[in-house]
Amino acid sequence: MDSKQLQASQEERDSARLTPLQLAANLPPKGACWYCDKPLDAVRRFCCKSCGEAYAEETQYDR
């Protein structure tokens, strides 16, 4: 692969990754944190920033 192909490949991977904010927007609220299952209201998806980031990191590796 030449450098242009490598750069294009990297850009495709970067665009395929969801940011934690985009990931949270795609999840329906379920009344509990999606990472630790701590009870929440019907609007929030994660109880804290660290749970949202940990969930995003795990889903990144699961793909």
KENUVEX-473745 format. One record per residue: chain; residue in three letters; x negated, z negated, y of N, C-alpha, C, O in turn; residue number from 1. Coordinates in Angstrom, 3 decimals, always signed. Atoms other than C-alpha are relative to their C-alpha. Example, Ala and Ser with C-alpha at 12.3 -4.5 7.8 and 13.67 -1.06 7.14 Angstrom:
! KENUVEX-473745
> kette/rest/n_u/n_w/n_v/ca_u/ca_w/ca_v/c_u/c_w/c_v/o_u/o_w/o_v/nr
> A/ALA/-0.890/+0.000/-1.190/-12.300/-7.800/-4.500/-0.900/+0.000/+1.200/-1.936/-0.665/+1.181/1
> A/SER/+0.820/+0.060/-1.190/-13.670/-7.140/-1.060/+0.770/-0.730/+1.090/+0.261/-0.899/+2.198/2
***
This chain:
! KENUVEX-473745
> kette/rest/n_u/n_w/n_v/ca_u/ca_w/ca_v/c_u/c_w/c_v/o_u/o_w/o_v/nr
> A/MET/-0.842/+0.000/-1.187/+0.000/+0.000/+0.000/-0.884/+0.000/+1.246/-1.904/-0.686/+1.308/1
> A/ASP/+0.756/+0.037/-1.243/-1.231/+0.731/+3.452/+0.558/-1.092/+0.908/+1.552/-1.738/+0.573/2
> A/SER/-0.381/+1.111/-0.881/-0.921/-1.672/+6.370/+1.404/+0.161/+0.567/+2.092/-0.835/+0.793/3
> A/LYS/-1.356/-0.210/-0.526/+2.274/-0.069/+7.696/+1.047/-0.394/-1.038/+2.069/-0.985/-0.692/4
> A/GLN/-0.936/+0.370/+1.056/+4.013/-0.514/+4.342/+0.032/-1.516/-0.186/+1.098/-2.093/-0.397/5
> A/LEU/+0.048/+1.450/+0.124/+2.848/-4.117/+4.109/+0.753/-0.672/+1.135/+1.481/-1.640/+0.918/6
> A/GLN/-0.684/+0.568/-1.157/+4.109/-4.843/+7.609/+1.509/+0.194/-0.132/+2.266/-0.733/+0.159/7
> A/ALA/-1.424/-0.268/+0.175/+7.498/-3.211/+6.873/+0.575/-0.903/-1.086/+1.688/-1.411/-0.950/8
> A/SER/-0.447/+0.867/+1.083/+7.770/-5.179/+3.636/+0.157/-1.436/+0.494/+1.139/-2.098/+0.159/9
> A/GLN/-0.064/+1.354/-0.556/+7.054/-8.448/+5.465/+1.188/-0.137/+0.942/+1.868/-1.163/+0.919/10
> A/GLU/-1.131/+0.045/-0.923/+9.637/-7.632/+8.150/+1.325/-0.034/-0.754/+2.255/-0.723/-0.335/11
> A/GLU/-1.217/+0.025/+0.806/+12.274/-6.962/+5.492/+0.233/-1.382/-0.592/+1.363/-1.871/-0.593/12
> A/ARG/-0.136/+1.346/+0.553/+11.592/-10.325/+3.844/+0.387/-1.001/+1.070/+1.214/-1.879/+0.825/13
> A/ASP/-0.320/+0.909/-1.089/+11.713/-12.117/+7.193/+1.450/+0.153/+0.436/+2.115/-0.841/+0.725/14
> A/SER/-1.380/-0.211/-0.423/+15.039/-10.529/+8.103/+0.990/-0.438/-1.070/+2.138/-0.752/-0.754/15
> A/ALA/-0.877/+0.416/+1.092/+16.481/-11.410/+4.673/+0.158/-1.518/-0.044/+1.152/-2.015/-0.575/16
> A/ARG/-0.075/+1.460/-0.006/+15.761/-15.125/+5.178/+1.005/-0.449/+1.048/+1.035/+0.072/+2.163/17
> A/LEU/-0.941/+0.578/-0.945/+18.523/-17.119/+6.801/-0.618/-1.239/+0.626/-1.277/-2.026/-0.052/18
> A/THR/+0.431/+1.224/-0.653/+17.689/-19.747/+9.359/+0.958/-1.108/-0.414/+2.073/-0.819/-0.851/19
> A/PRO/-0.923/+1.083/+0.346/+19.167/-23.195/+8.723/+1.328/+0.084/+0.738/+2.373/-0.239/+0.173/20
> A/LEU/-1.235/-0.126/-0.773/+21.698/-22.554/+11.494/+0.891/+1.098/-0.575/+2.102/+0.909/-0.691/21
> A/GLN/-0.777/-1.085/+0.601/+22.788/-19.234/+9.959/+0.537/-0.418/-1.362/+1.671/-0.090/-1.710/22
> A/LEU/-0.422/+0.455/+1.322/+22.953/-20.818/+6.515/+1.192/-0.943/+0.127/+2.172/-0.806/-0.605/23
> A/ALA/-1.090/+0.955/-0.188/+25.158/-23.660/+7.746/+1.276/+0.695/+0.448/+2.372/+0.289/+0.061/24
> A/ALA/-1.178/-0.727/-0.469/+27.484/-21.206/+9.466/+0.699/+0.717/-1.151/+1.906/+0.950/-1.088/25
> A/ASN/-0.576/-0.697/+1.146/+28.021/-19.441/+6.125/+0.639/-0.939/-1.012/+1.407/-0.488/-1.862/26
> A/LEU/-0.555/+0.965/+0.940/+28.918/-22.641/+4.240/+1.322/-0.557/+0.520/+1.422/-0.910/+1.695/27
> A/PRO/-1.248/+0.622/-0.452/+32.496/-23.903/+4.361/-0.164/-1.525/+0.036/-0.849/-2.085/-0.820/28
> A/PRO/+0.060/+1.466/+0.013/+32.884/-27.568/+5.355/+0.748/-0.531/-1.215/+1.810/-0.016/-1.567/29
> A/LYS/-0.643/+0.506/+1.212/+33.726/-29.634/+2.284/+0.276/-1.498/+0.055/+0.723/-2.077/-0.935/30
> A/GLY/-0.249/+1.426/-0.122/+33.992/-33.191/+3.597/-1.152/-0.859/-0.483/-1.045/-2.084/-0.517/31
> A/ALA/+1.202/+0.710/+0.441/+30.531/-34.122/+2.297/-1.213/+0.856/+0.319/-1.116/+2.078/+0.436/32
> A/CYS/+1.253/-0.711/-0.258/+26.929/-33.207/+3.013/-0.301/+0.927/-1.176/-0.188/+0.523/-2.334/33
> A/TRP/+0.301/-0.968/+1.051/+25.947/-30.083/+1.081/-1.281/-0.348/-0.732/-1.525/+0.174/-1.821/34
> A/TYR/+1.265/+0.348/+0.649/+22.568/-31.653/+0.272/+0.084/-1.332/-0.743/-0.292/-1.407/-1.913/35
> A/CYS/+0.026/+1.330/+0.619/+23.114/-35.365/-0.431/+1.383/-0.538/-0.364/+1.485/-1.631/-0.920/36
> A/ASP/-1.385/+0.373/+0.307/+26.939/-35.536/-0.801/+0.485/-1.252/+0.716/+1.439/-1.886/+0.266/37
> A/LYS/-0.478/+1.112/-0.817/+27.267/-38.268/+1.833/+1.328/+0.428/+0.641/+1.427/+1.547/+1.144/38
> A/PRO/-1.300/-0.379/-0.593/+30.910/-38.321/+3.060/-0.132/+0.354/+1.482/-0.829/-0.322/+2.239/39
> A/LEU/+0.006/-0.481/-1.388/+31.454/-36.415/+6.325/+1.416/+0.331/+0.434/+2.353/+0.295/-0.362/40
> A/ASP/-1.296/-0.475/-0.485/+34.302/-35.286/+8.523/+0.225/+1.430/-0.490/-0.620/+1.984/-1.194/41
> A/ALA/-0.362/-1.323/+0.509/+35.994/-31.949/+7.881/-0.660/+1.144/+0.773/-0.334/+2.307/+0.540/42
> A/VAL/+0.640/-1.040/-0.812/+33.780/-30.074/+10.374/-1.478/+0.157/-0.336/-1.978/+1.276/-0.447/43
> A/ARG/+1.451/-0.045/+0.233/+30.160/-30.981/+9.645/-0.324/+0.410/-1.431/+0.452/+0.160/-2.353/44
> A/ARG/+0.433/-0.446/+1.318/+28.258/-29.498/+6.727/-1.158/-0.831/-0.542/-1.321/-0.956/-1.756/45
> A/PHE/+1.145/+0.834/+0.375/+25.150/-31.734/+6.712/+0.057/-1.287/+0.802/+0.504/-1.288/+1.949/46
> A/CYS/-0.054/+1.294/-0.685/+24.811/-35.409/+7.600/-1.101/-0.155/+1.043/-0.946/-0.909/+2.004/47
> A/CYS/+1.100/+0.089/-0.954/+21.496/-34.941/+9.412/-0.820/+1.299/-0.052/-0.644/+2.134/-0.939/48
> A/LYS/+0.828/-1.197/-0.093/+18.977/-32.312/+10.404/-0.896/+0.159/-1.222/-1.088/+1.273/-1.709/49
> A/SER/+0.915/-0.101/+1.141/+16.617/-33.155/+7.545/+0.717/+0.489/-1.257/+0.119/+1.212/-2.054/50
> A/CYS/-0.758/-0.508/+1.155/+19.355/-32.532/+4.932/+0.247/+1.505/+0.149/+0.150/+2.247/-0.829/51
> A/GLY/-0.207/-1.428/-0.230/+20.122/-29.150/+6.511/-1.261/+0.804/-0.261/-1.210/+1.876/-0.866/52
> A/GLU/+1.267/-0.694/+0.216/+16.463/-28.173/+6.492/-0.395/-0.005/-1.478/-0.900/+0.996/-1.987/53
> A/ALA/+0.337/+0.088/+1.420/+15.955/-29.379/+2.908/+0.878/+0.952/-0.815/+0.396/+1.602/-1.743/54
> A/TYR/-0.908/-0.915/+0.696/+19.019/-27.432/+1.742/-0.438/+1.449/+0.213/-0.447/+2.242/-0.728/55
> A/ALA/+0.456/-1.361/-0.304/+17.766/-24.282/+3.492/-1.282/+0.324/-0.762/-1.446/+1.439/-1.258/56
> A/GLU/+1.255/-0.215/+0.725/+14.327/-24.706/+1.911/+0.271/+0.230/-1.487/-0.325/+1.116/-2.099/57
> A/GLU/-0.315/-0.167/+1.419/+15.808/-25.102/-1.571/+0.664/+1.346/-0.279/+0.336/+2.008/-1.264/58
> A/THR/-0.667/-1.284/+0.239/+18.068/-22.067/-1.230/-0.963/+1.165/+0.169/-0.790/+2.210/-0.459/59
> A/GLN/+1.002/-1.040/-0.179/+15.094/-20.033/-0.044/-0.786/+0.216/-1.296/-1.108/+1.351/-1.646/60
> A/TYR/+0.741/-0.110/+1.250/+13.262/-20.790/-3.296/+0.881/+0.465/-1.164/+0.379/+1.031/-2.134/61
> A/ASP/-0.923/-0.395/+1.065/+16.361/-20.165/-5.429/+0.314/+1.482/+0.002/+0.831/+2.000/-0.989/62
> A/ARG/-0.328/-1.430/-0.090/+16.709/-16.564/-4.264/-0.947/+0.838/-0.766/-0.808/+2.061/-0.791/63
***
